[in-house]
Amino acid sequence: MYLSHWKLKDLPFENTPDSRFFYSSEKHQEALSRLQYLVREKKACGVLSGVYGCGKTLVLHALKKTTEPEGYKFSVVTNPRLDDLGMLRLILRGFTQHEVPANKADVLMGLQQYIENVAQDGKHSVIVVDEAHAIIHDDVFEELRLLMNLQTETRSLATLLLIGQPELRPRVEANKQLNQRVNLRFHLDAFTPEDTSSYVGHRLRIAGAQGELFAPEALRHLHKHSGGIPRWINQYAHMSLLTGFSKGASRIGPDIVEEAVASLAGTA
């Protein structure tokens, strides 16, 4: 597409959770550090919230990349719109990568056996529910809480991490027993203008850029239109590079960003 024009090795603004492109803004690095602490200290439960597209899933992938080599076993549920049995079966399947029983009692016994075996091997199980705000039935939260009863006298045998949009937090707080088990709460905010500028530069450098492809004023326009949300920054920056390529531009100016934004909005 435009890679050769901009002398890039990779597409820099794909909305995929590629940990190579993880940008350590102050807030994102703090989120990652706190989640690493939660997992490594084998705490019971953590809640990570943030608006749509703010980089929560990328933080999760960075967490996995840094802790899986240390022996932490992850089961990640990305579509939690399930009943309680469906959720438990998906968690067990995520751990074992095998077919799982249909009977709830058998699923629970399978989870307990897996988590205890992992602990006996000196490792630790981590259950992640992404998009947890989308959980339909409140009894799913209760089943997740009950999994945290797997513990010794000194530590939990599994860590539960709930990730979702801001409406997740009041739903967790509504389950008083679950809420009491939460060891960590963290909210990811949108980027500041300075973060947006550094984020764009970071992703371009990872993709192989040799210079500053976006003029400072263009970066200010990117921030204004995206509201500092990484997902929107990616979309507008990608379209800006495509638009600049079609025009034969050597650098992205604010006029190109405005044209790209209009194109995505269908008003160009």
C-alpha positions as CSV (number, residue, x, y, z in Angstrom):
1,M,0.0,0.0,0.0
2,Y,1.9,3.1,1.2
3,L,4.9,1.3,2.9
4,S,7.5,2.0,0.2
5,H,6.4,5.6,-0.1
6,W,6.9,6.3,3.6
7,K,9.9,3.9,3.8
8,L,8.2,1.7,6.4
9,K,8.7,-2.0,7.2
10,D,5.3,-2.5,8.8
11,L,1.9,-0.9,8.9
12,P,2.3,1.3,12.0
13,F,-1.3,2.0,13.0
14,E,-3.2,-1.3,12.9
15,N,-5.8,-1.7,15.6
16,T,-4.5,-5.1,16.7
17,P,-3.0,-5.9,20.1
18,D,0.5,-6.3,18.8
19,S,2.7,-5.9,21.9
20,R,5.6,-4.6,19.8
21,F,3.7,-1.4,19.5
22,F,2.9,-1.1,23.2
23,Y,3.5,2.6,24.1
24,S,4.4,3.3,27.7
25,S,2.5,6.4,28.5
26,E,2.7,7.2,32.2
27,K,-0.8,5.9,32.7
28,H,-0.3,2.8,30.5
29,Q,3.0,1.9,32.2
30,E,1.4,2.4,35.6
31,A,-1.5,0.1,34.6
32,L,1.0,-2.6,33.3
33,S,3.1,-2.3,36.5
34,R,0.1,-2.7,38.8
35,L,-1.2,-5.7,36.9
36,Q,2.2,-7.3,37.0
37,Y,2.2,-6.8,40.7
38,L,-1.3,-8.3,41.0
39,V,-0.2,-11.4,39.1
40,R,3.3,-11.9,40.6
41,E,2.0,-11.4,44.1
42,K,-0.8,-13.9,43.4
43,K,-3.5,-11.6,44.5
44,A,-7.2,-12.6,44.2
45,C,-8.7,-10.0,41.8
46,G,-8.1,-6.8,39.9
47,V,-10.3,-4.5,37.8
48,L,-9.0,-2.5,34.9
49,S,-11.4,0.0,33.4
50,G,-11.2,2.6,30.6
51,V,-13.2,4.0,27.7
52,Y,-13.5,2.1,24.4
53,G,-10.3,2.1,22.4
54,C,-8.0,3.4,25.2
55,G,-5.6,0.5,25.0
56,K,-6.8,-1.9,27.7
57,T,-6.4,-5.0,25.6
58,L,-2.9,-3.9,24.5
59,V,-1.9,-3.6,28.2
60,L,-3.3,-7.1,28.7
61,H,-1.1,-8.5,25.9
62,A,1.9,-6.7,27.3
63,L,1.1,-8.3,30.7
64,K,1.0,-11.8,29.1
65,K,4.2,-11.2,27.2
66,T,6.1,-10.3,30.4
67,T,4.7,-12.9,32.8
68,E,4.0,-16.0,30.7
69,P,7.7,-16.8,30.4
70,E,7.8,-16.8,34.2
71,G,5.3,-19.6,34.5
72,Y,2.0,-17.8,34.7
73,K,-0.8,-19.7,32.9
74,F,-3.5,-17.5,31.3
75,S,-7.1,-18.2,30.3
76,V,-8.5,-15.2,28.4
77,V,-12.3,-14.8,27.7
78,T,-12.8,-12.2,25.0
79,N,-16.6,-12.6,24.6
80,P,-18.3,-12.8,28.0
81,R,-21.9,-12.7,26.9
82,L,-22.5,-16.1,28.3
83,D,-24.4,-17.8,31.1
84,D,-22.5,-19.0,34.1
85,L,-21.8,-22.5,32.7
86,G,-20.7,-21.1,29.3
87,M,-18.2,-18.8,31.1
88,L,-16.8,-21.7,33.2
89,R,-16.4,-23.9,30.2
90,L,-14.7,-21.2,28.2
91,I,-12.2,-20.6,31.1
92,L,-11.4,-24.3,31.3
93,R,-11.0,-24.5,27.6
94,G,-8.7,-21.5,27.6
95,F,-6.4,-23.3,30.2
96,T,-6.4,-26.8,28.7
97,Q,-6.9,-26.1,25.0
98,H,-9.0,-29.3,25.0
99,E,-12.6,-30.1,24.8
100,V,-14.4,-29.7,28.1
101,P,-17.3,-31.4,29.8
102,A,-20.9,-30.2,29.3
103,N,-21.9,-30.8,32.9
104,K,-21.3,-27.9,35.4
105,A,-20.0,-30.1,38.2
106,D,-17.5,-31.8,35.9
107,V,-16.4,-28.4,34.6
108,L,-15.9,-27.1,38.2
109,M,-13.9,-30.2,39.1
110,G,-11.8,-29.8,36.0
111,L,-11.0,-26.2,36.8
112,Q,-10.1,-27.0,40.4
113,Q,-7.9,-29.9,39.4
114,Y,-6.1,-27.8,36.7
115,I,-5.5,-24.8,39.0
116,E,-4.3,-27.0,41.9
117,N,-1.9,-28.9,39.5
118,V,-0.5,-25.6,38.2
119,A,0.1,-24.4,41.8
120,Q,1.8,-27.7,42.7
121,D,4.1,-27.2,39.8
122,G,5.1,-23.8,41.4
123,K,3.2,-21.8,38.8
124,H,0.1,-19.6,39.0
125,S,-3.2,-19.5,37.0
126,V,-4.6,-16.2,35.8
127,I,-8.3,-15.9,34.6
128,V,-8.9,-12.8,32.4
129,V,-12.3,-11.6,31.3
130,D,-12.0,-8.9,28.7
131,E,-15.0,-6.7,27.8
132,A,-16.4,-7.8,31.2
133,H,-18.8,-4.9,31.2
134,A,-20.7,-6.9,28.6
135,I,-21.5,-9.8,31.0
136,I,-25.3,-10.3,30.8
137,H,-26.1,-12.2,33.9
138,D,-25.1,-11.1,37.4
139,D,-24.8,-14.7,38.5
140,V,-21.7,-14.9,36.2
141,F,-20.0,-12.5,38.5
142,E,-20.9,-14.7,41.4
143,E,-19.4,-17.8,39.7
144,L,-16.2,-15.9,39.0
145,R,-16.1,-14.9,42.7
146,L,-16.5,-18.5,43.8
147,L,-13.4,-19.4,41.8
148,M,-11.4,-17.2,44.1
149,N,-12.2,-19.6,46.9
150,L,-9.4,-21.8,45.5
151,Q,-6.6,-20.7,47.9
152,T,-4.2,-21.9,50.5
153,E,-3.7,-20.3,54.0
154,T,-1.3,-17.8,52.5
155,R,-2.4,-17.0,48.9
156,S,-4.9,-17.4,46.1
157,L,-4.3,-20.2,43.7
158,A,-5.8,-18.1,40.8
159,T,-5.9,-14.4,40.0
160,L,-9.1,-13.0,38.4
161,L,-8.6,-9.9,36.2
162,L,-11.8,-8.1,34.9
163,I,-11.2,-5.7,32.1
164,G,-13.9,-3.4,30.6
165,Q,-15.4,0.0,30.0
166,P,-16.2,2.3,32.9
167,E,-19.7,0.8,33.5
168,L,-17.9,-2.4,34.7
169,R,-16.9,-0.8,38.1
170,P,-20.4,-0.3,39.4
171,R,-21.4,-3.8,38.4
172,V,-18.5,-5.2,40.4
173,E,-19.3,-3.0,43.3
174,A,-23.0,-4.2,43.2
175,N,-21.7,-7.7,44.1
176,K,-20.5,-6.9,47.7
177,Q,-18.7,-10.2,48.2
178,L,-16.8,-9.9,44.9
179,N,-16.1,-6.2,45.5
180,Q,-14.5,-7.2,48.9
181,R,-12.1,-9.5,47.0
182,V,-10.8,-6.8,44.6
183,N,-7.2,-6.0,45.4
184,L,-6.5,-3.5,42.7
185,R,-8.6,-1.0,40.7
186,F,-7.1,1.1,37.9
187,H,-8.7,3.4,35.3
188,L,-7.1,4.2,32.0
189,D,-7.6,7.7,30.8
190,A,-7.3,9.1,27.2
191,F,-3.9,10.4,26.1
192,T,-2.8,14.0,26.7
193,P,-1.7,16.0,23.6
194,E,1.9,15.2,24.5
195,D,1.1,11.5,24.8
196,T,-0.6,11.5,21.4
197,S,2.5,13.0,19.8
198,S,4.9,10.6,21.5
199,Y,2.5,7.6,20.7
200,V,2.5,8.4,17.0
201,G,6.2,8.8,16.9
202,H,6.7,5.6,18.8
203,R,4.6,3.5,16.5
204,L,6.2,5.0,13.4
205,R,9.7,4.2,14.8
206,I,8.7,0.6,15.5
207,A,7.5,0.4,11.9
208,G,10.8,1.6,10.6
209,A,10.3,5.4,10.0
210,Q,13.5,7.3,9.8
211,G,12.2,10.8,10.3
212,E,9.2,12.7,11.7
213,L,6.4,12.0,9.2
214,F,3.7,14.1,10.9
215,A,4.2,17.9,11.3
216,P,3.6,19.2,14.9
217,E,0.4,20.9,13.8
218,A,-0.8,17.7,12.2
219,L,-0.3,15.9,15.5
220,R,-2.3,18.6,17.3
221,H,-5.2,18.0,14.8
222,L,-4.9,14.2,15.4
223,H,-5.3,14.7,19.1
224,K,-8.2,17.1,18.7
225,H,-10.2,14.8,16.5
226,S,-9.3,11.5,18.3
227,G,-9.9,12.9,21.8
228,G,-6.6,11.1,22.8
229,I,-8.2,7.7,22.3
230,P,-5.6,5.3,20.7
231,R,-8.0,3.5,18.6
232,W,-9.2,6.7,16.9
233,I,-5.6,8.0,16.7
234,N,-4.7,4.8,14.8
235,Q,-7.6,5.2,12.4
236,Y,-6.9,8.8,11.6
237,A,-3.1,8.4,11.4
238,H,-3.5,5.4,9.0
239,M,-5.9,7.3,6.8
240,S,-3.6,10.3,6.9
241,L,-0.7,8.2,5.6
242,L,-2.8,6.8,2.9
243,T,-4.1,10.2,1.9
244,G,-0.6,11.6,1.9
245,F,0.6,8.7,-0.2
246,S,-2.1,9.4,-2.8
247,K,-1.1,13.0,-3.0
248,G,2.6,12.2,-3.2
249,A,3.3,14.2,0.0
250,S,6.6,14.0,1.8
251,R,5.2,14.8,5.2
252,I,1.7,14.9,6.8
253,G,0.4,18.3,7.4
254,P,-2.8,19.4,9.2
255,D,-4.6,19.7,5.8
256,I,-4.0,16.0,5.1
257,V,-5.2,15.0,8.6
258,E,-8.4,17.1,8.1
259,E,-9.0,15.4,4.8
260,A,-8.4,11.9,6.3
261,V,-10.9,12.7,9.2
262,A,-13.5,13.9,6.7
263,S,-12.9,10.8,4.6
264,L,-13.5,8.5,7.5
265,A,-16.6,10.5,8.5
266,G,-17.9,10.1,5.0
267,T,-18.0,13.9,4.5
268,A,-15.1,14.2,2.1
